[in-house]
Amino acid sequence: MKKIKSFLIILISTVNLICSATAQETMPEPVTPVVPWGENIDAQEETRILEKLSPEVKVELLKVKDINAESYNDLLRDAQFVNFEIYPGFMESSEKELYQNERKVDELELQTRAIGIQYQYASQENKQYLKNKILPMLEMLFDLKEKQREMEVNMLEKELTQLKESLIVRKKNKDDIILRRFSELTGTDEYLDW
């Protein structure tokens, strides 16, 4: 009888282990598209990256492609992470706003870098046009980054307020918290389990 019990315990443990391993395998991990530095981006990957970008950014990147292929590849590598999808369903509204602002910052940063590269290779006549084009974008980028910092500060202030409130409540309930932990450690709370 003991052998049967031992066999059943081992069998059940093995089945549980297999089930938990299978459950973990079926959960797909988010895939981060990364083209390693030093490798050229193939045409299919280039198309996939460009499709994620706004038309304005895409146009500026393609202008760089005609000027300097190496700089274009660098911009494409960075563009992989622009508009990278995360799961906004798990975010609070302030976090969603921060995330959306961050996406705008990333795209505008990419666009200004592309125009900066164009400026480096432009003729004297064209440099003034590009300068007039990039300066308002840099002003907008600055404003967006400041807004982002302001949102981060507000989130930190909110979190600090919550931590202070938690600290006050925990200090008031110190004895109860200590007794509850004592019960957990000593196993004397078996009748208090939910």
N, C-alpha and C positions, 0 to 999 in steps of 0.2 A: 504494500500500500504506500509506503514511504517513497519507493522508487517511482510509482505512478505520480504522486504529488510532485516530486522533484522534476520529473519529466514534463508535467503540465506547467510548472512554474517556468522552466527553461523555455518551453514552447511559447508560452504567452509572452515572455520577455522578448524573445526573438521576433515574434509577430509585431509587438509594439515598436521595437527598434526599427524594423523594416518599414512599418507604416509611417513612423515619424520621419525617416529618411526619405521616403517617397513623397510625403507631403512637402518637405523642404525642397525637393527637386522640382516639383510642379509649380512652385512659385517663381515666376520669371523675374529675374533681376533686371532693373533698368539698365539699358545698354548706353554707355557713353561713347558716341562716335569720336574716335581719336585717330588721326593720321599722325604717326610718329614723326618727330623732326628728322629731317634728312631724307625722308621719302617724298617722292613727288605724288601729288594727288591725281588719281586717274580721272578720266572724263566723267564716268558715272558718279563718282563721289563729288566731283566738282558741281555737277548738275544738282545733286541732292542738297549740297550746302547752299548753293545759290537760290534754290527754290524756297528755302526758309527765310530768306532775307526780303526786306521791303524793296520795291522797284528802285527807289532812289539810291539805296546802298548798293544794290546790284549793278546799276549803271556805273557808279564810281569805281567799283572793283574791276569791272570789265575794261574801263579806261586804263587802269594800272596794268592789266594783263598785256596790253599793247605796248606799254612803256618798259616794264621791268618784270620779267617772269618770276624771278626769285622773290621779289617783294609781294607779288600777287599770291604766290604759294603761302608766304607767311601770313598774309591777310586771310586767306582761305582757312588756314589752320586755326586762326583765332576765331573766324566766323563759325566754326563748328559749334562753339559754345554760346553764340548769340541765338536767342530764341530757343534755347535748350529747354525742353518740356520737363517740368516737375509736376508733382501731384498737388495742384492748388486746392483740392477738396479738403485737405488737412490743415489749411492755413486759416488764421483769423483774418478779418477784413483788412486790418492794418498791415499784416504780413503780405497779403495779396497786393495791396497798393504798393508796398515796398518792392515786391517782386516785379510788378509791371513797370515801375519806374526804373528798376535796374535793367530791364530788357531794353527800354528806350535809351538809357545811358550807353549800354553796350553797342547798340546799333549806331548811335550817333558818334561814338568813339571810333568805331570801325570806318564810318563814312569820312570823318575828318582826317583820319590817318591816310585814307586813300587819296583824298584831295591834297594832303601834304606831300605825298609822293609825287603826284601830278605836278605840283608846284615846283618841286626840285628839278624836274626835267622839262619844264615849260620855257617857252621863249619869253623875252622881256615883255612883249605886248600882252601875252596871255597870263603872266604872273599877277598883274593887277586885277584881272577878272577873277582869278582863283582866290586871291586875297580877299576880295569883296564877297566872294561866295563862302569862304570858310569862317570869317570873323563872326557873322551872326550865328553860325552853327556852334562855334566855340562859346559864345555867350549863352546860348540855349543849353549847351552841355554843362557849363558852369552852374547855371540855375538848377538844372536837374540834379546835379551832384549835391548841391546845397540842400535841395528838398529832400534828397535821400538821407543826408546826414541828420536833418531835422527830424525826419520820421524815425530814424534809429535812436536819436536822443529821446524822443517821446516814448518809444517802446521801452527803452531802458528805465526811464523815469517811472513808467507804469509798473514794470517788474520790480523796481526798488520799493515802490509803495506797497505792493503785494507782499514782498519779503518782510518789510517792517511790520505790517499787520500780522503776518504769520508769527513773527518773533514775539510780538506782544501776547498773542493767544497762547503760544507754547509756554511762555514764562508763567502765565496765569494757571496753566494746567500741568505744570511741571510734575507735581506729585502723581497725578493720574497717569501721565505718560510713563513715568518711571515704573509704577506698579504694573501697568500693562506690559511693559517690556520684561519685567521680572517674571510675570506669569508666562509669557511666551518662552523665555529661556529655560524656565524650570518645568514647563509642561503642566502647570497647575491651572491652565485656563481651558481644559478640554471641554468643559460644559458651556463655555462662552463662544465656541466656534459657531459660525453662521451656518 
